[in-house]
Amino acid sequence: MDRLFVTGTDTGVGKTVASAALLHAFRARGLCAVGMKPVASGCERMPDGWRNEDALALQAASDPVPPYEDVNPYALPAPLAPEIAARDAGVDVQLGVLVSAFERLHPLADMVLVEGVGGWAAPLTATLDQRHLVEQLRLPVVLVVGMRLGCINHARLSARAIQDDGARLVGWIANEVDPDMARRDENFALLSARMPVPCWGRLPHAPGAQAQALATSLALP
């Protein structure tokens, strides 16, 4: 496996936290690993241009460190759904641009990790879904599940949608986004018994924790 796509059960479930931890986990195995956030909305204007916090986190977790423009080809200012943010910015998101950026990153590393936006079915444009990028780049998929009330339903529906779209779901990661979730261990056990793929780890609720430290909570296949 030299490539991976990380999606989530929803927005705000910790895809970037999991993605950065995965990059460090691959690096701990002696691999060169770089991250990519093809489309990111909610960016800040900096001296070098528009920059997204999640994309910067992936860039920082990468070794070697790739150019930002390849990590995040489309940096959209407004913190909105990508399709709306792109329309507001007058930007036409093109699949070919995303594929070209990936192809520049691929020779740099043993593993290229691509982080999606929102949940699996969140569109990139009126005619471009994330599944199109996954299909074009032949990306195996890992699903990040935000552990909170309702997560069992969201995880099972997401897993089914990924597989129904013809993508290869290879694993899932539990992320403890709600420290007050009742009976977390029981929910995790129920979900583990029902997911069609293995769990790659369970990330603790640890705001501000370094990605390298969180990587120890992952168990890569």
C-alpha positions in Angstrom: 0.0 0.0 0.0 1.5 3.3 -1.1 -1.5 5.5 -0.9 -4.5 6.1 1.4 -7.7 8.2 1.6 -9.0 9.3 5.0 -12.6 10.2 5.3 -14.9 10.6 8.2 -18.4 10.0 9.4 -19.0 13.7 9.4 -17.2 17.0 9.6 -15.5 17.7 12.9 -14.8 14.1 13.8 -11.0 14.5 13.8 -9.9 13.4 10.3 -6.8 15.7 10.4 -5.9 14.5 13.9 -6.1 10.9 12.7 -4.3 11.7 9.4 -1.4 13.4 11.1 -1.1 10.5 13.6 -1.2 8.0 10.6 1.6 9.9 8.9 3.8 9.6 12.1 2.8 6.0 12.4 4.0 5.3 8.9 7.2 7.3 9.5 7.8 5.2 12.7 7.9 2.2 10.4 10.8 3.8 8.5 8.6 5.0 5.6 8.7 8.4 3.9 5.1 9.7 4.2 3.5 12.9 3.0 0.0 14.2 3.5 -2.4 15.9 1.0 -5.6 18.0 1.5 -6.8 18.4 -2.1 -9.6 20.9 -1.3 -9.8 22.9 1.9 -12.3 25.6 2.9 -11.8 28.0 5.7 -8.3 29.5 5.0 -6.3 32.4 6.3 -4.5 34.9 4.2 -0.8 34.7 4.9 2.3 36.3 3.2 2.6 33.2 0.9 -1.1 33.0 0.1 -4.2 31.3 1.4 -3.4 28.7 4.0 -5.6 26.1 5.7 -4.9 24.9 9.3 -5.5 21.3 8.5 -3.4 21.3 5.4 -0.5 22.9 7.4 -0.8 20.2 10.0 -0.5 17.5 7.3 2.5 19.3 5.8 4.2 19.5 9.2 3.6 15.8 9.8 5.1 14.9 6.5 8.7 13.7 5.8 9.9 14.9 3.4 8.0 18.2 3.7 6.3 18.9 0.3 5.4 22.2 -1.2 2.2 23.6 0.2 0.7 24.1 -3.3 0.9 20.3 -3.8 -0.4 19.5 -0.3 -3.5 21.8 -0.8 -4.1 22.7 -4.5 -7.4 24.4 -3.7 -7.3 26.7 -0.6 -10.7 28.3 -0.4 -11.2 31.3 2.0 -14.7 30.9 3.2 -15.4 28.3 6.0 -18.2 26.7 4.1 -19.0 23.5 2.2 -16.3 23.3 -0.6 -18.8 23.7 -3.4 -20.2 26.9 -2.0 -16.7 28.2 -0.9 -15.4 27.6 -4.4 -18.3 29.4 -6.0 -17.8 32.4 -3.7 -14.1 32.5 -4.6 -14.8 32.1 -8.3 -12.8 28.9 -8.4 -13.5 25.9 -10.6 -12.2 22.8 -8.9 -10.9 20.4 -11.5 -10.1 16.7 -11.0 -7.1 17.0 -13.2 -5.5 19.5 -11.0 -5.9 17.3 -8.0 -4.5 14.3 -9.8 -1.5 16.2 -11.0 -0.7 17.4 -7.5 -0.9 13.8 -6.3 1.4 12.6 -9.0 4.0 15.2 -8.0 3.8 14.0 -4.4 3.9 10.3 -5.1 7.6 10.1 -6.2 8.6 11.8 -3.0 7.4 9.2 -0.6 6.6 5.6 0.2 3.1 6.7 1.3 0.8 9.5 0.2 -2.1 10.1 2.6 -5.0 12.1 1.1 -7.5 13.6 3.5 -11.0 14.3 2.3 -13.5 17.0 3.3 -16.4 16.4 5.7 -18.0 13.0 5.3 -17.8 10.6 2.4 -20.7 12.0 0.5 -19.7 15.7 0.8 -19.4 16.9 -2.8 -16.4 18.9 -4.1 -18.4 20.5 -6.9 -21.8 20.1 -8.6 -20.4 17.3 -10.7 -17.4 16.1 -8.7 -17.7 13.8 -5.6 -14.8 12.6 -3.5 -15.5 9.1 -4.8 -14.3 10.3 -8.2 -10.9 11.2 -6.8 -10.7 8.0 -4.9 -11.5 6.0 -8.1 -9.1 8.0 -10.3 -6.2 7.5 -7.9 -7.1 4.0 -6.8 -7.1 5.0 -3.1 -7.9 2.5 -0.3 -10.1 4.2 2.3 -9.9 4.5 6.1 -12.9 5.8 7.9 -12.5 8.0 11.0 -15.4 7.6 13.4 -16.1 10.4 15.9 -17.1 8.5 19.0 -20.3 10.2 20.2 -24.0 9.5 20.5 -25.2 8.3 17.1 -21.8 7.1 15.9 -22.8 3.5 15.3 -25.4 4.5 12.8 -23.2 7.1 11.1 -20.3 4.6 10.9 -22.3 1.8 9.5 -24.0 4.0 6.9 -20.7 5.5 5.9 -19.0 2.1 5.5 -21.9 0.9 3.4 -21.8 4.0 1.2 -18.0 3.7 0.6 -18.4 0.1 -0.4 -21.5 0.7 -2.5 -19.6 3.4 -4.4 -17.0 0.7 -5.4 -14.2 2.0 -3.1 -12.0 -0.4 -1.0 -12.6 0.3 2.7 -9.6 -1.2 4.5 -10.0 0.1 8.1 -11.5 2.5 10.6 -10.2 4.6 13.4 -12.2 5.5 16.5 -11.6 9.1 17.7 -12.8 10.0 21.2 -14.3 13.4 20.3 -16.8 13.5 23.2 -15.1 12.9 26.6 -18.6 12.8 28.2 -20.0 10.1 26.0 -21.8 7.6 28.1 -20.5 4.0 28.1 -17.8 4.6 25.6 -16.3 1.2 25.8 -19.6 -0.6 25.2 -20.2 1.6 22.1 -16.8 0.9 20.8 -17.3 -2.9 21.3 -20.6 -2.8 19.5 -19.2 -0.8 16.6 -16.1 -3.1 16.4 -18.4 -6.1 16.1 -20.4 -4.6 13.3 -17.8 -2.8 11.1 -16.8 -4.8 8.0 -13.1 -4.0 8.4 -10.6 -4.0 11.2 -10.1 -1.1 13.6 -6.7 0.6 13.2 -6.8 2.2 16.6 -8.6 4.3 19.1 -7.4 7.8 19.6 -8.0 9.3 23.1 -9.6 12.7 23.7 -6.4 14.7 24.1 -6.8 18.3 23.0 -3.4 19.8 22.1 -1.6 16.4 22.0 1.2 16.0 19.5 0.4 13.8 16.4 3.6 11.8 17.1 2.3 10.9 20.5 -1.2 10.0 19.2 0.5 7.7 16.6 1.3 5.2 19.4 -2.5 4.6 19.8 -2.7 3.2 16.2 -2.1 -0.3 15.1 -1.4 -0.4 11.4 -2.0 -3.6 9.6 
